[in-house]
Each structure stands twice: as C-alpha cells, then as structure tokens.
Amino acid sequence: MTRTEICPECKSRNVTFLLWGLPNFSDELEKEIDQGKVELRGCCVYPHSKQFRCNDCLFEWGKV
C-alpha cells in the first residue's frame, strides 16, 4: 500500500494509516505495521474514530 497523505496541520508526510476493524493479515500488512506505516486501532469504530495520524505533530484526521 502506498500512501501519500499529508498532515493538514503541519504538512508533514510522516503519516500513519490507522486501521480499524478486523484486518486481513498479509505479509505486506505485517511489514507496514513493523515499519510504522500502519497502526491497528481495534475492532470498534466510533463516530470520532480517525483514519490518519501525523507522527510529527500527532494530529489525527479523516473519517473511517
């Protein structure tokens, strides 16, 4: 998965995809988790759940 998200707060490209629900694990997903590109957030999705997190300023945004 290639992601090109940019933080709307600080304009950083150092962004993690926040994955909600039960993931379909693959070697690629495991690698992205290990690299910090993807973070597992749990199985319950709430109205306030976010889709991305900036690793520089910690801002979270995006609808799941």
Z-matrix of the N, CA and C atoms (Angstrom, degrees):
N
C 1 1.446
C 2 1.529 1 108.68
N 3 1.269 2 116.36 1 123.02
C 4 1.455 3 120.22 2 175.80
C 5 1.516 4 108.60 3 -103.78
N 6 1.324 5 115.50 4 126.12
C 7 1.458 6 120.40 5 -179.23
C 8 1.521 7 109.09 6 -118.66
N 9 1.302 8 115.44 7 137.74
C 10 1.463 9 119.76 8 -179.60
C 11 1.523 10 110.04 9 -125.12
N 12 1.322 11 117.02 10 32.31
C 13 1.463 12 121.06 11 179.96
C 14 1.524 13 110.38 12 -67.18
N 15 1.323 14 115.34 13 146.12
C 16 1.460 15 122.78 14 176.73
C 17 1.520 16 107.46 15 -123.39
N 18 1.323 17 116.91 16 133.41
C 19 1.458 18 121.60 17 179.94
C 20 1.526 19 109.81 18 -62.57
N 21 1.342 20 117.54 19 126.85
C 22 1.467 21 119.92 20 179.28
C 23 1.532 22 112.62 21 -71.60
N 24 1.321 23 118.48 22 -14.78
C 25 1.463 24 121.93 23 -179.61
C 26 1.529 25 112.39 24 -88.50
N 27 1.349 26 116.69 25 -53.74
C 28 1.469 27 119.89 26 -173.53
C 29 1.526 28 113.56 27 -114.38
N 30 1.332 29 116.85 28 -1.81
C 31 1.472 30 123.67 29 178.13
C 32 1.531 31 114.02 30 68.74
N 33 1.318 32 117.31 31 17.22
C 34 1.467 33 121.62 32 177.99
C 35 1.526 34 110.19 33 -73.73
N 36 1.312 35 115.73 34 150.86
C 37 1.466 36 121.64 35 172.84
C 38 1.529 37 111.25 36 -100.48
N 39 1.320 38 117.15 37 4.61
C 40 1.461 39 123.31 38 179.50
C 41 1.525 40 107.63 39 -85.43
N 42 1.340 41 115.76 40 76.76
C 43 1.457 42 123.38 41 -170.07
C 44 1.525 43 110.38 42 -120.81
N 45 1.331 44 115.36 43 139.83
C 46 1.468 45 122.39 44 176.06
C 47 1.520 46 109.23 45 -108.03
N 48 1.327 47 116.09 46 135.76
C 49 1.461 48 122.71 47 174.84
C 50 1.523 49 107.65 48 -83.00
N 51 1.324 50 117.62 49 127.33
C 52 1.459 51 122.70 50 -179.56
C 53 1.526 52 108.58 51 -95.95
N 54 1.306 53 116.00 52 112.90
C 55 1.464 54 122.34 53 -173.91
C 56 1.519 55 110.14 54 -99.04
N 57 1.325 56 116.11 55 119.39
C 58 1.453 57 123.64 56 179.94
C 59 1.520 58 109.90 57 -106.74
N 60 1.307 59 116.53 58 155.53
C 61 1.454 60 121.13 59 177.72
C 62 1.517 61 111.68 60 90.46
N 63 1.290 62 116.17 61 -170.90
C 64 1.457 63 122.47 62 -179.94
C 65 1.524 64 108.83 63 -89.80
N 66 1.331 65 117.37 64 108.27
C 67 1.463 66 119.54 65 -175.72
C 68 1.518 67 112.71 66 -75.64
N 69 1.304 68 115.04 67 154.88
C 70 1.456 69 122.19 68 172.36
C 71 1.530 70 105.88 69 -92.33
N 72 1.330 71 116.57 70 94.98
C 73 1.460 72 120.87 71 -174.17
C 74 1.521 73 111.59 72 -65.27
N 75 1.314 74 114.19 73 137.33
C 76 1.461 75 122.07 74 176.17
C 77 1.521 76 106.96 75 -143.16
N 78 1.324 77 116.62 76 169.67
C 79 1.465 78 120.20 77 176.97
C 80 1.524 79 110.32 78 -61.41
N 81 1.337 80 117.04 79 -38.13
C 82 1.462 81 121.66 80 179.97
C 83 1.535 82 110.81 81 -64.43
N 84 1.349 83 117.23 82 -44.38
C 85 1.456 84 120.77 83 179.03
C 86 1.525 85 110.37 84 -64.05
N 87 1.315 86 117.83 85 -44.36
C 88 1.471 87 121.72 86 178.06
C 89 1.524 88 110.75 87 -56.90
N 90 1.325 89 116.61 88 -42.33
C 91 1.467 90 121.67 89 179.87
C 92 1.526 91 110.66 90 -64.59
N 93 1.342 92 117.43 91 -43.58
C 94 1.462 93 121.31 92 179.82
C 95 1.528 94 111.83 93 -66.58
N 96 1.319 95 117.49 94 -34.78
C 97 1.469 96 120.94 95 175.23
C 98 1.521 97 109.18 96 -65.01
N 99 1.321 98 117.32 97 -46.49
C 100 1.463 99 121.84 98 179.50
C 101 1.529 100 111.96 99 -61.64
N 102 1.330 101 117.40 100 -32.94
C 103 1.464 102 122.23 101 -179.32
C 104 1.530 103 112.70 102 -83.91
N 105 1.335 104 117.65 103 -6.36
C 106 1.454 105 121.41 104 -179.22
C 107 1.516 106 114.28 105 80.39
N 108 1.318 107 117.04 106 13.28
C 109 1.466 108 120.85 107 178.47
C 110 1.523 109 111.56 108 -82.02
N 111 1.334 110 116.49 109 -23.64
C 112 1.470 111 123.09 110 -179.65
C 113 1.519 112 107.96 111 -132.30
N 114 1.327 113 115.91 112 139.73
C 115 1.460 114 121.35 113 175.58
C 116 1.520 115 108.45 114 -127.53
N 117 1.325 116 116.80 115 129.22
C 118 1.463 117 121.24 116 176.91
C 119 1.521 118 108.30 117 -78.44
N 120 1.324 119 117.15 118 131.34
C 121 1.454 120 121.83 119 -174.93
C 122 1.520 121 113.97 120 -112.60
N 123 1.290 122 120.94 121 -11.23
C 124 1.453 123 121.70 122 179.44
C 125 1.515 124 112.06 123 122.57
N 126 1.322 125 115.17 124 174.67
C 127 1.458 126 119.18 125 -173.78
C 128 1.527 127 113.23 126 -93.56
N 129 1.320 128 118.35 127 -18.97
C 130 1.466 129 121.04 128 -178.30
C 131 1.520 130 109.79 129 -93.86
N 132 1.312 131 116.00 130 122.27
C 133 1.465 132 121.76 131 178.07
C 134 1.526 133 108.04 132 -102.98
N 135 1.321 134 115.46 133 129.12
C 136 1.458 135 122.09 134 -178.10
C 137 1.526 136 109.93 135 -112.43
N 138 1.323 137 118.05 136 163.53
C 139 1.467 138 119.94 137 179.00
C 140 1.528 139 113.26 138 -58.08
N 141 1.333 140 118.05 139 -27.78
C 142 1.456 141 121.92 140 -179.50
C 143 1.535 142 113.39 141 -92.82
N 144 1.338 143 117.71 142 2.12
C 145 1.471 144 120.99 143 -179.74
C 146 1.531 145 109.97 144 -65.78
N 147 1.305 146 116.03 145 139.23
C 148 1.464 147 121.91 146 -177.54
C 149 1.523 148 111.09 147 -108.92
N 150 1.333 149 116.77 148 162.42
C 151 1.455 150 122.22 149 -175.16
C 152 1.536 151 113.35 150 -103.58
N 153 1.334 152 117.60 151 -23.66
C 154 1.461 153 120.91 152 -177.51
C 155 1.524 154 110.48 153 -136.53
N 156 1.346 155 116.01 154 153.30
C 157 1.459 156 122.22 155 173.46
C 158 1.521 157 109.01 156 -135.37
N 159 1.317 158 116.37 157 132.90
C 160 1.455 159 121.40 158 174.76
C 161 1.528 160 108.06 159 -81.31
N 162 1.307 161 117.13 160 128.29
C 163 1.458 162 121.04 161 -179.72
C 164 1.526 163 112.18 162 -80.92
N 165 1.326 164 117.16 163 -8.73
C 166 1.461 165 120.60 164 179.45
C 167 1.530 166 111.47 165 -92.90
N 168 1.348 167 117.41 166 -50.82
C 169 1.470 168 119.80 167 -177.78
C 170 1.528 169 113.12 168 -107.72
N 171 1.352 170 117.46 169 -3.60
C 172 1.468 171 125.38 170 177.25
C 173 1.533 172 114.40 171 68.44
N 174 1.326 173 117.36 172 12.94
C 175 1.457 174 121.40 173 175.74
C 176 1.524 175 109.26 174 -68.62
N 177 1.332 176 117.02 175 138.15
C 178 1.465 177 122.61 176 176.91
C 179 1.522 178 109.05 177 -117.25
N 180 1.339 179 116.39 178 139.97
C 181 1.465 180 120.89 179 -177.32
C 182 1.521 181 110.35 180 -154.30
N 183 1.321 182 115.06 181 173.28
C 184 1.466 183 122.79 182 176.09
C 185 1.510 184 112.26 183 90.94
N 186 1.305 185 115.17 184 142.48
C 187 1.463 186 121.15 185 177.88
C 188 1.522 187 109.40 186 -89.55
N 189 1.321 188 114.03 187 141.51
C 190 1.465 189 120.88 188 179.47
C 191 1.503 190 109.12 189 -80.92
